[in-house]
Amino acid sequence: MTRFDEAYYRRYYFNTRTAVTGKAEMRARGELIGAYSNHIGLPVRRLLDAGCGIGLLRAPLLRAFPRAEYTGLEYSEYLCGKYGWTRGSLADWSADPFDLVVCYDVLQYLDDYTAARALANLGRLTRGVLYLSALTARDWRENCDRTRTDRNVHLRDAEWYATRLKRNFRPSGAGFWVRRGAPLTTWEMETAFA
């Protein structure tokens, strides 16, 4: 897709006036992911950043998990050439399962069919914990800065994602989903009520 070319990333990531996120926000997000994973006892040796973009989460995640093998998966041919990421679509990319999978703001770019396939594939790719965030219809109405957020996306309700995720995961709140059957302890009051 030529949509995710140099001009797209210049606007949404490199131009400080129009960037949708920055290093400080992503550093805090990476610290949250690391703290939660450590809190529930997840040993992270293999880490997948699915839809890694320009790699803003890479350094914070590797600080949290210094012994982990990091894989950045990206669909953009431009970014794969620039940063050396593994090129592929989350809907059908295959690999041995990862202890931790991060999928931050990717799924809203996929149509319903492809997004549903990607969610099923996340179930195959995740051995322990999935951290997932996607722009929802409610976020568009109430939370995001529309002057900086790409509006060329598929807006769905959070329940659309949750229904599909619950096939393979238990919700744990704050974007965390624990793989069903994983030997990880989550306390009831620290878990999302579903």
C-alpha positions in Angstrom: 0.0 0.0 0.0 1.5 3.3 -1.1 -0.6 5.0 1.6 2.0 4.1 4.3 4.9 5.8 2.4 7.4 8.4 3.5 4.8 11.3 3.3 2.5 9.5 5.7 5.2 9.0 8.3 6.5 12.5 7.9 3.1 13.9 8.7 2.0 11.6 11.6 5.4 10.8 13.2 8.3 13.1 12.2 6.6 16.6 12.0 6.3 17.8 15.6 3.3 20.0 14.6 1.2 17.1 13.2 2.7 14.0 14.9 0.1 11.8 16.6 2.5 10.6 19.3 6.1 11.1 20.4 9.0 9.4 22.2 7.9 10.4 25.7 4.4 8.9 25.3 5.8 5.8 23.8 8.5 5.5 26.5 5.7 5.6 29.2 3.7 3.0 27.2 6.7 0.7 27.0 7.4 1.1 30.7 3.7 0.2 31.4 4.0 -2.9 29.3 7.2 -3.9 31.0 5.8 -3.3 34.5 2.6 -5.2 33.9 4.4 -8.2 32.3 6.9 -8.4 35.2 4.0 -7.9 37.7 2.2 -11.0 36.5 5.4 -13.1 36.2 5.7 -13.2 32.4 9.3 -14.1 31.4 9.9 -12.4 28.1 12.4 -14.0 25.8 10.6 -13.4 22.5 8.8 -10.2 21.8 6.8 -9.2 18.7 6.0 -5.6 18.0 3.2 -6.1 15.4 2.8 -3.0 13.3 5.9 -1.4 14.8 5.9 1.7 12.6 9.0 3.7 13.1 10.0 1.7 16.2 9.2 4.1 19.0 8.4 1.2 21.4 11.6 -0.8 20.5 14.0 0.9 22.9 11.6 1.1 25.9 10.6 -2.6 25.5 14.2 -3.7 25.2 15.1 -1.7 28.4 12.2 -3.5 30.1 13.3 -6.9 28.7 17.1 -6.7 28.0 17.4 -10.4 27.2 14.4 -10.5 24.8 14.7 -11.1 21.1 12.8 -8.3 19.5 10.9 -8.7 16.2 9.4 -5.7 14.5 6.7 -6.7 12.0 5.5 -4.0 9.6 3.4 -3.9 6.5 4.9 -0.7 5.1 7.5 -1.4 2.4 9.0 2.0 3.0 9.6 1.4 6.8 10.9 -2.1 6.2 13.5 -0.7 3.8 14.4 2.2 6.1 14.5 0.3 9.4 15.0 -3.4 8.4 11.7 -4.6 10.0 10.2 -7.9 9.0 7.7 -7.3 6.3 4.3 -9.0 6.5 0.6 -8.7 7.2 -0.7 -9.4 10.7 -3.7 -11.2 9.1 -1.5 -14.1 7.8 2.1 -13.7 9.0 3.3 -16.8 10.8 6.0 -17.6 13.3 6.6 -19.5 16.5 4.6 -18.0 19.4 6.0 -15.0 21.3 5.9 -14.5 25.0 4.7 -10.9 24.6 3.0 -9.4 21.6 2.4 -5.6 21.2 -0.2 -4.4 18.7 -0.5 -0.7 19.1 -2.9 1.3 16.8 -2.8 -1.1 13.9 -6.2 -2.8 13.6 -8.2 0.3 12.8 -6.4 0.4 9.4 -7.8 -3.0 8.4 -11.3 -3.7 7.1 -13.5 -6.0 9.2 -12.6 -9.2 7.5 -8.8 -8.6 7.6 -9.0 -7.3 11.2 -10.9 -10.4 12.3 -8.2 -12.6 10.7 -5.5 -10.5 12.4 -7.2 -11.0 15.8 -7.3 -14.7 15.3 -3.7 -14.7 14.2 -2.7 -12.8 17.4 -4.1 -15.8 19.2 -1.7 -18.1 17.4 1.3 -15.7 17.8 0.9 -15.0 21.5 2.0 -17.5 24.1 1.7 -15.2 27.2 0.4 -11.6 27.0 -1.0 -9.4 24.3 -1.0 -5.6 24.6 -3.5 -4.2 22.2 -4.8 -0.7 21.5 -6.9 0.4 18.5 -8.8 3.6 17.8 -12.5 2.9 18.4 -15.6 4.8 17.3 -16.0 6.2 20.8 -12.3 7.3 20.9 -12.9 9.2 17.7 -15.9 11.0 19.2 -14.5 11.6 22.7 -10.8 11.1 23.1 -8.5 11.7 20.1 -7.1 14.9 18.8 -8.7 14.9 15.3 -6.2 17.4 14.0 -3.4 14.9 14.5 -5.2 11.5 14.1 -5.6 9.8 10.7 -9.3 9.7 9.9 -8.9 7.2 7.0 -9.6 4.2 9.3 -12.3 1.7 10.1 -14.0 2.7 13.3 -15.5 0.0 15.4 -16.9 -0.4 18.9 -14.5 -1.8 21.6 -17.0 -4.7 22.0 -16.3 -5.8 18.3 -12.6 -6.3 19.3 -13.3 -7.8 22.7 -15.7 -10.4 21.3 -13.0 -11.7 19.0 -10.2 -11.5 21.5 -12.1 -13.4 24.2 -11.9 -16.5 22.0 -8.2 -16.8 22.9 -7.6 -14.3 25.7 -8.8 -13.2 29.1 -9.1 -9.4 29.4 -6.9 -7.9 32.1 -7.5 -4.2 31.6 -5.4 -1.3 30.4 -5.0 -2.9 27.0 -3.6 -6.2 28.3 -5.0 -9.6 27.3 -3.6 -12.9 28.9 -3.6 -15.9 26.6 -6.0 -18.6 27.8 -4.0 -21.4 29.4 -0.9 -19.4 30.1 0.4 -20.1 33.6 0.2 -16.4 34.7 -1.5 -15.0 37.7 -3.9 -12.1 37.5 -5.8 -11.0 40.6 -9.5 -10.6 40.2 -9.6 -6.9 41.3 -6.7 -6.1 38.9 -8.6 -7.7 36.0 -11.1 -6.0 33.7 -14.6 -6.9 34.6 -16.2 -8.6 31.7 
